């Protein structure tokens, strides 16, 4: 079994200039990718936020309309009950 110089070293393995440049290029590519990825994710989050805001507005609108309908129905029922009460008193 042949052993190379790195097999006898206890310290860090030193890289030559071409390996160091390749590592720097990889780091730059990762940073660019991360920035692009973050930009894309931010855009998606903004779109989701807008969609949720629209859903919330629609929900509030539906809720308001339902309240109005319930109030109208309640008042109509109260009037119908009063009319029925009057009619029962007249016929009695």
Backbone as JSON, one array per atom type, in Angstrom:
{
  "sequence": "XXXXXXXXXXXXXXXXXXXXXXXXXXXXXXXXXXXXXXXXXXXXXXXXXXXXXXXXXXXXXXXXXXXXXXXXXXXXXXXXXXXXXXXXXXXX",
  "N": [[0.84, -1.17, 0.0], [0.68, 2.1, -1.01], [1.58, 5.24, 0.31], [0.65, 8.62, 0.3], [1.81, 12.1, 0.48], [-0.15, 13.47, 1.93], [-1.13, 11.6, 3.64], [0.59, 11.48, 5.74], [0.4, 13.85, 7.03], [-0.59, 15.93, 9.7], [-1.87, 18.29, 9.78], [-4.06, 20.75, 8.18], [-5.03, 20.09, 4.82], [-3.48, 21.69, 2.23], [-4.73, 23.69, -0.4], [-4.25, 24.02, -3.9], [-3.89, 26.92, -6.08], [-5.8, 26.77, -8.19], [-7.79, 25.11, -7.16], [-8.67, 26.67, -5.04], [-9.72, 28.88, -6.4], [-11.82, 27.63, -7.74], [-13.42, 26.91, -5.56], [-14.14, 29.47, -4.65], [-15.62, 30.34, -6.85], [-17.75, 28.55, -6.69], [-18.89, 29.36, -4.27], [-19.72, 31.96, -4.94], [-21.61, 31.32, -6.92], [-23.47, 29.94, -5.35], [-24.3, 32.02, -3.66], [-25.48, 33.75, -5.54], [-27.51, 32.07, -6.42], [-28.91, 31.74, -4.04], [-29.81, 34.38, -3.62], [-31.43, 34.7, -5.88], [-33.24, 32.68, -5.37], [-34.35, 33.56, -2.95], [-35.54, 35.93, -3.85], [-37.45, 34.89, -5.61], [-38.98, 33.38, -3.8], [-39.87, 35.46, -2.14], [-41.5, 36.85, -3.94], [-43.46, 34.9, -4.39], [-44.5, 34.69, -1.8], [-45.53, 37.27, -1.49], [-47.54, 37.17, -3.43], [-49.16, 35.16, -2.33], [-49.89, 36.42, 0.04], [-51.38, 38.58, -0.95], [-53.47, 37.14, -2.13], [-54.59, 35.95, 0.15], [-55.42, 38.26, 1.49], [-57.42, 39.13, -0.27], [-59.22, 37.0, -0.03], [-59.9, 37.3, 2.65], [-61.19, 39.8, 2.58], [-63.39, 39.13, 0.97], [-64.6, 37.26, 2.63], [-65.25, 38.87, 4.84], [-67.11, 40.53, 3.58], [-69.11, 38.71, 2.86], [-69.84, 37.85, 5.4], [-70.87, 40.24, 6.47], [-73.08, 40.62, 4.76], [-74.59, 38.34, 5.41], [-75.2, 38.88, 8.11], [-76.88, 41.13, 7.77], [-78.99, 39.95, 6.35], [-79.88, 38.09, 8.27], [-80.73, 39.88, 10.27], [-82.8, 41.2, 8.9], [-84.5, 39.0, 8.45], [-85.1, 38.37, 11.1], [-86.5, 40.66, 11.93], [-88.66, 40.54, 10.17], [-89.82, 38.13, 11.02], [-90.52, 38.85, 13.65], [-92.44, 40.8, 13.09], [-94.3, 39.22, 11.76], [-95.01, 37.49, 13.82], [-96.23, 39.31, 15.58], [-98.38, 40.14, 14.0], [-99.7, 37.71, 13.77], [-100.37, 37.32, 16.41], [-102.12, 39.47, 16.86], [-104.14, 38.78, 15.09], [-105.03, 36.41, 16.26], [-106.08, 37.38, 18.63], [-108.18, 38.9, 17.73], [-109.87, 37.03, 16.58], [-110.52, 35.54, 18.75]],
  "CA": [[0.0, 0.0, 0.0], [1.47, 3.31, -1.11], [1.05, 6.37, 1.06], [1.03, 9.91, -0.26], [2.2, 13.08, 1.5], [-1.26, 13.86, 2.8], [-1.35, 10.55, 4.62], [1.5, 11.68, 6.87], [0.2, 15.19, 7.57], [-1.58, 16.09, 10.76], [-2.5, 19.6, 9.6], [-5.02, 20.84, 7.08], [-4.49, 19.89, 3.48], [-3.5, 22.96, 1.52], [-5.24, 23.58, -1.76], [-3.52, 24.86, -4.83], [-4.64, 28.11, -6.51], [-6.95, 26.43, -9.03], [-8.84, 24.58, -6.28], [-9.2, 27.8, -4.26], [-10.56, 29.66, -7.31], [-13.04, 26.84, -7.98], [-14.24, 27.05, -4.36], [-14.69, 30.83, -4.65], [-16.67, 30.37, -7.87], [-18.91, 27.82, -6.14], [-19.52, 30.21, -3.24], [-20.42, 33.03, -5.65], [-22.79, 30.73, -7.55], [-24.43, 29.66, -4.29], [-24.86, 33.29, -3.21], [-26.41, 34.19, -6.58], [-28.67, 31.18, -6.38], [-29.67, 32.07, -2.85], [-30.49, 35.65, -3.85], [-32.51, 34.44, -6.83], [-34.24, 31.86, -4.68], [-35.06, 34.43, -2.01], [-36.39, 36.83, -4.63], [-38.59, 34.1, -6.08], [-39.81, 33.07, -2.64], [-40.53, 36.7, -1.73], [-42.58, 37.11, -4.89], [-44.53, 33.94, -4.11], [-45.13, 35.07, -0.53], [-46.34, 38.45, -1.76], [-48.74, 36.73, -4.14], [-50.01, 34.46, -1.36], [-50.42, 37.43, 0.96], [-52.45, 39.28, -1.67], [-54.6, 36.22, -2.27], [-55.22, 35.83, 1.46], [-56.12, 39.52, 1.75], [-58.66, 39.11, -1.06], [-60.13, 36.03, 0.6], [-60.38, 37.9, 3.9], [-62.16, 40.83, 2.21], [-64.61, 38.44, 0.53], [-65.19, 36.66, 3.83], [-65.88, 39.96, 5.59], [-68.28, 40.98, 2.83], [-70.14, 37.66, 3.01], [-70.29, 37.9, 6.79], [-71.74, 41.42, 6.62], [-74.35, 40.35, 4.08], [-75.34, 37.36, 6.21], [-75.75, 39.58, 9.28], [-78.02, 41.94, 7.32], [-80.1, 39.04, 6.02], [-80.42, 37.59, 9.53], [-81.48, 40.96, 10.93], [-84.05, 41.37, 8.15], [-85.36, 37.85, 8.74], [-85.56, 38.49, 12.49], [-87.54, 41.69, 12.0], [-89.84, 40.01, 9.46], [-90.44, 37.13, 11.9], [-91.16, 39.56, 14.75], [-93.67, 41.41, 12.57], [-95.25, 38.14, 11.48], [-95.51, 37.02, 15.13], [-97.15, 40.33, 16.09], [-99.6, 40.06, 13.2], [-100.39, 36.47, 14.14], [-100.91, 37.54, 17.75], [-103.26, 40.35, 16.7], [-105.2, 38.01, 14.43], [-105.57, 35.44, 17.2], [-106.87, 38.14, 19.61], [-109.41, 39.33, 17.06], [-110.73, 35.87, 16.35], [-110.9, 34.91, 20.02]],
  "C": [[0.89, 1.23, 0.0], [0.8, 4.42, -0.34], [1.55, 7.65, 0.41], [1.38, 10.88, 0.85], [1.06, 13.46, 2.43], [-1.55, 12.82, 3.86], [-0.5, 10.74, 5.86], [1.27, 13.01, 7.56], [-0.86, 15.18, 8.66], [-2.37, 17.38, 10.6], [-3.48, 19.58, 8.46], [-4.31, 20.65, 5.75], [-4.6, 21.21, 2.75], [-3.94, 22.73, 0.1], [-4.38, 24.45, -2.66], [-4.43, 25.99, -5.32], [-5.88, 27.77, -7.33], [-8.1, 25.88, -8.19], [-9.48, 25.71, -5.48], [-10.11, 28.66, -5.13], [-11.88, 28.94, -7.58], [-13.98, 26.95, -6.78], [-14.89, 28.43, -4.3], [-15.8, 30.96, -5.68], [-17.93, 29.67, -7.37], [-19.63, 28.66, -5.11], [-20.3, 31.32, -3.9], [-21.69, 32.51, -6.31], [-23.86, 30.45, -6.51], [-25.08, 30.95, -3.81], [-25.84, 33.84, -4.24], [-27.67, 33.36, -6.55], [-29.54, 31.52, -5.18], [-30.43, 33.37, -3.03], [-31.66, 35.47, -4.82], [-33.62, 33.65, -6.17], [-35.04, 32.7, -3.7], [-35.98, 35.4, -2.74], [-37.63, 36.11, -5.11], [-39.54, 33.78, -4.93], [-40.55, 34.31, -2.14], [-41.7, 37.02, -2.64], [-43.75, 36.17, -4.64], [-45.26, 34.28, -2.81], [-45.99, 36.31, -0.69], [-47.64, 38.08, -2.46], [-49.7, 36.01, -3.19], [-50.65, 35.44, -0.39], [-51.57, 38.2, 0.31], [-53.69, 38.4, -1.81], [-55.34, 36.08, -0.95], [-55.97, 37.1, 1.84], [-57.44, 39.57, 1.0], [-59.68, 38.16, -0.46], [-60.72, 36.62, 1.87], [-61.43, 38.97, 3.61], [-63.49, 40.19, 1.78], [-65.35, 37.84, 1.73], [-65.9, 37.72, 4.66], [-67.15, 40.43, 4.91], [-69.43, 39.99, 2.97], [-70.71, 37.69, 4.42], [-71.22, 39.09, 7.03], [-73.1, 41.2, 5.95], [-75.21, 39.36, 4.86], [-75.96, 38.0, 7.44], [-76.98, 40.4, 8.9], [-79.22, 41.06, 7.02], [-80.73, 38.49, 7.29], [-81.23, 38.65, 10.27], [-82.82, 41.2, 10.24], [-85.02, 40.23, 8.45], [-85.92, 37.93, 10.15], [-86.69, 39.53, 12.59], [-88.82, 41.24, 11.29], [-90.56, 38.99, 10.33], [-91.16, 37.81, 13.06], [-92.46, 40.21, 14.29], [-94.73, 40.35, 12.29], [-95.84, 37.61, 12.79], [-96.5, 38.02, 15.71], [-98.48, 40.28, 15.33], [-100.41, 38.82, 13.57], [-101.05, 36.62, 15.51], [-102.17, 38.42, 17.68], [-104.44, 39.59, 16.09], [-105.81, 36.99, 15.4], [-106.42, 36.15, 18.26], [-108.2, 38.56, 19.0], [-110.36, 38.18, 16.89], [-111.17, 35.24, 17.65], [-112.06, 35.53, 20.64]]
}
